[in-house]
């Protein structure tokens, strides 16, 4: 398997663990790692603390929330990290979810598509070294020019829905998805990227298409049941409902949400069958995982971003996603931190 088409999300690891993954990844031929910005990782600070562990690997934010900081601050951080790392930084931008924005950042989740467009327009100018004056509906900048960036900084956009995917094809250097299935990539992502690109007369020839996935390599004690909590966690995020629907699991998604709303976690888990996990997730033996990654690449991805999943753990993606403390339903993890990453590198590279 060509590991240059594989990257890792190292969010959640401590600095020592992240450095170890970077060293192993670079030795294996992996070209890029990502840091998710959420309630437990400041992506910019973490990248600044670990990039010196390697010489070639690129680093990116997956994603910087546009409601969390203005274009100037995000662009200034991007210029700084690009200069420090010798051009090995990619700025990934995203709107994140309504609840995250309103509960964690204290901002109103208004017109995310329009705000993303303005944010990218300003950032592209700043990262190009231009003196920027911009008067938009949501962002205003006057006579701003950042310190010189010695290297070009690419801007990637996180997108799930068709309109945001079109915008990425129109104004970004790449698009980043989460939990996309091969069918969703072929039927929704690629066509809408083309629509956006054609809107401004550009080509997708050098455009990068990435998607991040939780991945669970099985050991002798693992079964598909260990992946069910992750499916439940994703199914209860409204943003991902179209992916379940297009994959043919709309009824299961609705049943999971109804069970969770009623407080019956075991019923929600029972709605997740092995076939559903095979269609939606990356899990299983060495051959199963390699086949799934290959299938995602054939569907149109230029890069598959893997985030090894501990197993048996529920994720809360935003406040009030669950009407109770979901962590009390967590089981015993299959893997601890660094162990899952090393297992994945060995599995994909062997």
ChimeraX attribute file (.defattr): number of C-alpha atoms within 10 A of each C-alpha:
attribute: neighborCount
match mode: 1-to-1
recipient: residues
	/A:1	12
	/A:2	11
	/A:3	17
	/A:4	15
	/A:5	19
	/A:6	23
	/A:7	25
	/A:8	25
	/A:9	24
	/A:10	25
	/A:11	20
	/A:12	17
	/A:13	17
	/A:14	13
	/A:15	14
	/A:16	10
	/A:17	15
	/A:18	25
	/A:19	19
	/A:20	15
	/A:21	22
	/A:22	24
	/A:23	15
	/A:24	17
	/A:25	25
	/A:26	20
	/A:27	12
	/A:28	17
	/A:29	18
	/A:30	23
	/A:31	19
	/A:32	24
	/A:33	27
	/A:34	25
	/A:35	25
	/A:36	21
	/A:37	20
	/A:38	19
	/A:39	11
	/A:40	10
	/A:41	16
	/A:42	15
	/A:43	21
	/A:44	21
	/A:45	12
	/A:46	18
	/A:47	22
	/A:48	16
	/A:49	13
	/A:50	16
	/A:51	22
	/A:52	14
	/A:53	15
	/A:54	16
	/A:55	13
	/A:56	17
	/A:57	21
	/A:58	22
	/A:59	28
	/A:60	26
	/A:61	26
	/A:62	26
	/A:63	22
	/A:64	25
	/A:65	24
	/A:66	20
	/A:67	23
	/A:68	17
	/A:69	12
	/A:70	16
	/A:71	22
	/A:72	18
	/A:73	12
	/A:74	21
	/A:75	24
	/A:76	18
	/A:77	16
	/A:78	26
	/A:79	28
	/A:80	20
	/A:81	25
	/A:82	23
	/A:83	18
	/A:84	15
	/A:85	21
	/A:86	13
	/A:87	21
	/A:88	21
	/A:89	29
	/A:90	24
	/A:91	25
	/A:92	28
	/A:93	25
	/A:94	22
	/A:95	23
	/A:96	23
	/A:97	16
	/A:98	16
	/A:99	18
	/A:100	22
	/A:101	20
	/A:102	15
	/A:103	13
	/A:104	14
	/A:105	13
	/A:106	12
	/A:107	14
	/A:108	13
	/A:109	16
	/A:110	12
	/A:111	10
	/A:112	18
	/A:113	13
	/A:114	14
	/A:115	19
	/A:116	23
	/A:117	18
	/A:118	19
	/A:119	23
	/A:120	21
	/A:121	16
	/A:122	25
	/A:123	24
	/A:124	19
	/A:125	18
	/A:126	24
	/A:127	24
	/A:128	18
	/A:129	18
	/A:130	16
	/A:131	15
	/A:132	20
	/A:133	15
	/A:134	16
	/A:135	12
	/A:136	14
	/A:137	9
	/A:138	12
	/A:139	13
	/A:140	15
	/A:141	16
	/A:142	10
	/A:143	9
	/A:144	15
	/A:145	18
	/A:146	18
	/A:147	11
	/A:148	14
	/A:149	19
	/A:150	15
	/A:151	16
	/A:152	16
	/A:153	22
	/A:154	18
	/A:155	24
	/A:156	28
	/A:157	28
	/A:158	25
	/A:159	22
	/A:160	20
	/A:161	16
	/A:162	17
	/A:163	15
	/A:164	25
	/A:165	27
	/A:166	24
	/A:167	23
	/A:168	28
	/A:169	32
	/A:170	24
	/A:171	20
	/A:172	24
	/A:173	20
	/A:174	24
	/A:175	28
	/A:176	26
	/A:177	23
	/A:178	15
	/A:179	18
	/A:180	25
	/A:181	24
	/A:182	22
	/A:183	15
	/A:184	19
	/A:185	22
	/A:186	17
	/A:187	13
	/A:188	18
	/A:189	27
	/A:190	20
	/A:191	15
	/A:192	23
	/A:193	26
	/A:194	19
	/A:195	18
	/A:196	23
	/A:197	20
	/A:198	15
	/A:199	13
	/A:200	11
	/A:201	10
	/A:202	14
	/A:203	14
	/A:204	17
	/A:205	6
	/A:206	9
	/A:207	18
	/A:208	17
	/A:209	24
	/A:210	25
	/A:211	23
	/A:212	20
	/A:213	22
	/A:214	20
	/A:215	22
	/A:216	29
	/A:217	24
	/A:218	20
	/A:219	13
	/A:220	6
	/A:221	7
	/A:222	15
	/A:223	16
	/A:224	19
	/A:225	15
	/A:226	21
	/A:227	28
	/A:228	24
	/A:229	23
	/A:230	22
	/A:231	23
	/A:232	22
	/A:233	20
	/A:234	19
	/A:235	23
	/A:236	21
	/A:237	17
	/A:238	12
	/A:239	14
	/A:240	17
	/A:241	17
	/A:242	16
	/A:243	23
	/A:244	23
	/A:245	15
	/A:246	14
	/A:247	17
	/A:248	13
	/A:249	19
	/A:250	16
	/A:251	12
	/A:252	19
	/A:253	26
	/A:254	18
	/A:255	18
	/A:256	26
	/A:257	22
	/A:258	15
	/A:259	18
	/A:260	23
	/A:261	16
	/A:262	12
	/A:263	15
	/A:264	13
	/A:265	17
	/A:266	13
	/A:267	15
	/A:268	25
	/A:269	19
	/A:270	15
	/A:271	18
	/A:272	23
	/A:273	15
	/A:274	13
	/A:275	10
	/A:276	18
	/A:277	18
	/A:278	15
	/A:279	17
	/A:280	20
	/A:281	22
	/A:282	25
	/A:283	24
	/A:284	21
	/A:285	16
	/A:286	17
	/A:287	11
	/A:288	15
	/A:289	22
	/A:290	18
	/A:291	14
	/A:292	20
	/A:293	24
	/A:294	16
	/A:295	14
	/A:296	22
	/A:297	20
	/A:298	13
	/A:299	18
	/A:300	16
	/A:301	25
	/A:302	18
	/A:303	21
	/A:304	23
	/A:305	24
	/A:306	23
	/A:307	21
	/A:308	26
	/A:309	24
	/A:310	24
	/A:311	28
	/A:312	20
	/A:313	22
	/A:314	21
	/A:315	17
	/A:316	17
	/A:317	18
	/A:318	19
	/A:319	12
	/A:320	12
	/A:321	18
	/A:322	18
	/A:323	11
	/A:324	11
	/A:325	10
	/A:326	17
	/A:327	11
	/A:328	9
	/A:329	13
	/A:330	13
	/A:331	13
	/A:332	11
	/A:333	13
	/A:334	19
	/A:335	19
	/A:336	13
	/A:337	17
	/A:338	19
	/A:339	14
	/A:340	19
	/A:341	29
	/A:342	15
	/A:343	17
	/A:344	20
	/A:345	20
	/A:346	13
	/A:347	15
	/A:348	17
	/A:349	14
	/A:350	9
